Structure formats: structure tokens, C-alpha cells
Amino acid sequence: MRVLWRVAAVAVLIAGYEALVRGALTLDLGLGRRVRPLGPIDIAIAAPPDTVFDVIAAPYLGKTPRAMQTKLAVLERASDMVLAAHYTHVARRTTTTVETVRFERPHRVSFRLVRGPVPHVVESYELRATPDGTQLRYSGELGTDLWQLGRWWGDRVATPWERAVQQSLRTIRQEAERRAARGHAIATGPAGGHASPTPAAAAALDENEQ
């Protein structure tokens, strides 16, 4: 009987750990809360802040592109805030986090965790205009409970979390710079005047945006 109880206890611990890692279980005990920083991560983007802001906001406030539907699902949408589920693929697991995302055009996007592998995360993108385009700064904080045990768990969560953010920032920069370059080419044209894309080019651009 003792062996059965031990096996059952181990099974429960394993199931709990898997649920925690996948974001299906959030332990918010309010005991021994430890908070550690996320970032800051700075990235220079050769595009104006309005363009960068639009790239960040479009999948949330508009129709989510097909290419992002395995990473993002908008659960509720308002004019300047959404409730969204984010799916992060790490090794053979998919971690789900549910967050509120608030948009303050044109300089700030804020994230607050509702459900995930840790009880507390707040993050933001700050956009600042520069002579060459935009300086985007990501920063935030991640909190866990249970003193040293929670600190250990927070360190394990923070590493892939920041890695996923860095990947997102690279994607944002690539798309914003593509849009800025396209807008410049259309505005100037080969002879310095206004130029419009051909129907075939416009169709290709539209396909890239979806």
C-alpha cells in the first residue's frame, strides 16, 4: 500500500510539473514572492515609430495572420486592449500564457500575465523616435513564490521567455523595415516622383502581409 501511495504521489508531482511548465497551472500563493527583471533589451529599427507600432499591434487589433495562428489567439478584443493567448514552443512542449495587452499609440505596448507558468509577469515595449528610425526597448519583471525554490523556478522560466522575446523583436524589426522600405520606394519611384506598384506586385505584397 505504501508503494502505491508513493507511486501515486510521484505521478501527481509529475502531472503538476507538466501542467506548470505548459502554463495550464498557475501557483499564486503570495508566499515568499521573489521578483527578477526581464531585459532590458534594446533594438534599433530603421522605420518610424508609427510603423513599428502598427507591426506590433496588427495581429492583436486586426485579423491575426495565418502564419501566427499557431503562436497567438485573441480571446477578447477592445479598441485599445486585448486578452490574448500566446503559444511558445520549447523542445517538445508548448507553453500557453494568457495576457492582457494594452496599446498606447504610438509609444508603448504593455503586457500583464493572467495565466502562465509563474504568477506574475509585466512587460512593455517602449518606442522612441531617433534620427535613423526607432529605438525599441523591451523591459519587464517576473515574479515567483516560495522563496529560493521560486527563485530557482523563475530563473528556469526567464531564460526561454527572454529568448522568445528576442525572436519576436527580430521579426518586428524585419517586418517594420520591410514596410518602411516599401513605402519609400512607392513614394519616390525610380525617377523621384510618385510610383504605384503593378497589380502583380501589389498582390505579392498583400500575400506577404497575410
C-alpha positions as CSV (number, residue, x, y, z in Angstrom):
1,M,0.0,0.0,0.0
2,R,2.8,2.4,0.8
3,V,4.4,1.7,-2.6
4,L,1.1,2.5,-4.3
5,W,0.8,5.8,-2.3
6,R,4.4,6.7,-3.3
7,V,3.8,5.9,-7.0
8,A,0.6,8.0,-6.9
9,A,2.4,10.9,-5.2
10,V,5.1,10.8,-7.8
11,A,2.5,10.7,-10.6
12,V,0.8,13.7,-9.1
13,L,4.0,15.6,-8.9
14,I,5.0,14.8,-12.5
15,A,1.5,15.8,-13.7
16,G,1.7,19.0,-11.7
17,Y,5.1,19.9,-13.1
18,E,3.9,19.3,-16.7
19,A,0.9,21.4,-16.1
20,L,3.0,24.2,-14.6
21,V,5.5,24.1,-17.5
22,R,2.7,24.2,-20.1
23,G,1.0,27.1,-18.4
24,A,-2.1,25.1,-17.5
25,L,-1.5,25.5,-13.8
26,T,-0.5,28.8,-12.1
27,L,0.7,28.7,-8.4
28,D,-0.1,32.1,-7.0
29,L,0.4,31.6,-3.3
30,G,1.6,35.0,-2.2
31,L,4.3,33.5,0.0
32,G,7.9,34.3,-0.4
33,R,7.5,36.4,-3.6
34,R,10.7,37.0,-5.5
35,V,10.8,39.4,-8.5
36,R,13.6,39.4,-11.1
37,P,14.0,41.7,-14.1
38,L,13.3,40.7,-17.7
39,G,15.6,42.6,-20.1
40,P,16.1,45.3,-20.8
41,I,16.6,44.5,-24.5
42,D,17.2,47.4,-26.9
43,I,16.9,47.2,-30.6
44,A,17.3,49.8,-33.4
45,I,14.8,49.7,-36.2
46,A,15.1,51.6,-39.5
47,A,11.4,52.6,-39.5
48,P,9.4,55.3,-37.9
49,P,7.6,54.6,-34.5
50,D,4.1,54.6,-36.1
51,T,5.2,51.8,-38.5
52,V,6.8,49.8,-35.7
53,F,3.7,50.3,-33.5
54,D,1.4,49.1,-36.4
55,V,3.5,46.0,-36.8
56,I,3.2,45.1,-33.1
57,A,-0.5,45.9,-32.8
58,A,-1.8,44.5,-36.1
59,P,-2.0,40.8,-35.1
60,Y,-3.9,41.8,-31.9
61,L,-6.2,44.6,-33.1
62,G,-6.8,43.3,-36.6
63,K,-7.1,39.9,-38.2
64,T,-4.4,37.5,-36.9
65,P,-2.3,36.4,-39.9
66,R,-2.4,32.7,-40.7
67,A,1.3,32.4,-40.1
68,M,0.8,33.5,-36.5
69,Q,-2.2,31.4,-35.6
70,T,-0.1,28.7,-34.0
71,K,1.5,31.3,-31.8
72,L,-1.3,33.7,-30.9
73,A,-5.0,33.6,-30.3
74,V,-7.0,36.8,-29.4
75,L,-9.7,35.8,-26.9
76,E,-11.3,39.2,-26.4
77,R,-10.7,42.4,-28.2
78,A,-11.4,46.1,-27.4
79,S,-10.3,49.3,-29.1
80,D,-7.0,49.6,-27.1
81,M,-6.7,46.4,-25.2
82,V,-7.0,42.6,-25.9
83,L,-6.9,39.4,-23.9
84,A,-4.7,37.0,-25.8
85,A,-3.2,33.5,-25.5
86,H,0.4,33.2,-26.6
87,Y,1.9,29.7,-27.5
88,T,5.6,29.2,-27.1
89,H,7.1,26.0,-28.5
90,V,10.1,24.8,-26.4
91,A,11.6,21.4,-27.2
92,R,8.6,19.0,-27.3
93,R,6.3,21.2,-25.2
94,T,4.0,24.1,-25.9
95,T,3.7,26.6,-23.1
96,T,0.5,28.7,-23.1
97,T,0.3,32.1,-21.5
98,V,-2.7,34.3,-21.3
99,E,-2.0,38.0,-21.1
100,T,-3.7,41.4,-21.3
101,V,-2.1,43.6,-24.0
102,R,-2.7,47.4,-23.8
103,F,-1.9,49.7,-26.7
104,E,-0.9,53.4,-26.1
105,R,-0.2,54.8,-29.6
106,P,2.4,55.5,-30.7
107,H,5.0,54.8,-28.0
108,R,4.0,52.0,-25.7
109,V,2.6,48.4,-25.6
110,S,2.1,46.8,-22.2
111,F,1.6,43.2,-21.3
112,R,0.4,41.7,-18.0
113,L,0.2,38.0,-17.3
114,V,-3.2,36.5,-16.4
115,R,-2.2,32.8,-16.5
116,G,1.1,31.1,-17.1
117,P,3.9,29.1,-15.5
118,V,4.6,31.9,-13.0
119,P,2.2,34.0,-11.0
120,H,3.5,37.5,-12.0
121,V,4.9,39.0,-15.2
122,V,4.6,42.6,-16.5
123,E,6.3,43.7,-19.7
124,S,6.4,46.6,-22.1
125,Y,7.7,47.8,-25.4
126,E,8.8,51.4,-25.4
127,L,9.2,53.1,-28.8
128,R,11.4,56.2,-29.1
129,A,11.9,58.2,-32.3
130,T,15.6,58.5,-33.4
131,P,17.2,60.2,-36.5
132,D,17.5,56.7,-38.1
133,G,14.0,55.4,-37.1
134,T,13.0,53.9,-33.8
135,Q,14.7,52.7,-30.7
136,L,12.6,49.9,-29.2
137,R,13.2,48.9,-25.6
138,Y,11.7,45.7,-24.1
139,S,11.7,45.5,-20.3
140,G,9.7,43.8,-17.5
141,E,9.7,41.8,-14.4
142,L,8.9,38.2,-13.5
143,G,7.8,37.1,-10.0
144,T,7.6,33.7,-8.3
145,D,6.6,32.4,-4.9
146,L,8.2,30.1,-2.3
147,W,11.5,31.9,-1.7
148,Q,14.6,30.1,-3.0
149,L,12.5,27.4,-4.7
150,G,10.6,30.1,-6.6
151,R,13.8,31.9,-7.5
152,W,15.2,28.7,-9.0
153,W,12.0,28.2,-11.0
154,G,11.9,31.9,-12.1
155,D,15.4,31.6,-13.5
156,R,14.4,28.5,-15.5
157,V,11.3,30.3,-16.9
158,A,13.1,33.6,-17.6
159,T,15.7,32.2,-20.0
160,P,13.4,30.7,-22.7
161,W,11.0,33.7,-22.0
162,E,13.6,36.3,-23.0
163,R,14.8,34.1,-25.9
164,A,11.2,34.1,-27.3
165,V,11.1,37.9,-26.8
166,Q,14.4,38.3,-28.8
167,Q,12.9,36.2,-31.6
168,S,9.8,38.4,-31.6
169,L,11.9,41.6,-31.7
170,R,13.8,40.3,-34.7
171,T,10.6,39.6,-36.5
172,I,9.2,43.0,-35.6
173,R,12.3,44.7,-36.9
174,Q,12.3,42.8,-40.2
175,E,8.7,43.5,-40.9
176,A,8.8,47.2,-39.9
177,E,11.9,47.8,-42.0
178,R,10.3,46.0,-45.0
179,R,7.2,48.2,-44.7
180,A,9.3,51.3,-44.4
181,A,11.4,50.4,-47.4
182,R,8.3,49.6,-49.5
183,G,6.7,52.9,-48.5
184,H,9.8,54.8,-49.5
185,A,10.1,53.0,-52.8
186,I,6.4,53.7,-53.6
187,A,6.7,57.4,-52.6
188,T,9.8,58.2,-54.6
189,G,9.7,55.8,-57.6
190,P,12.8,55.3,-59.8
191,A,12.7,58.9,-61.1
192,G,12.0,60.6,-57.8
193,G,8.2,61.0,-58.4
194,H,5.2,59.1,-57.1
195,A,5.1,55.5,-58.2
196,S,2.4,52.8,-57.7
197,P,3.1,49.1,-57.6
198,T,1.9,47.0,-60.5
199,P,-1.1,44.8,-59.8
200,A,1.1,41.7,-59.7
201,A,3.5,43.4,-57.2
202,A,0.5,44.7,-55.1
203,A,-0.9,41.1,-55.0
204,A,2.5,39.8,-53.8
205,L,2.8,42.5,-51.1
206,D,-0.7,41.7,-49.9
207,E,0.1,38.0,-49.7
208,N,3.2,38.8,-47.6
209,E,1.1,40.9,-45.2
210,Q,-1.3,37.9,-44.5
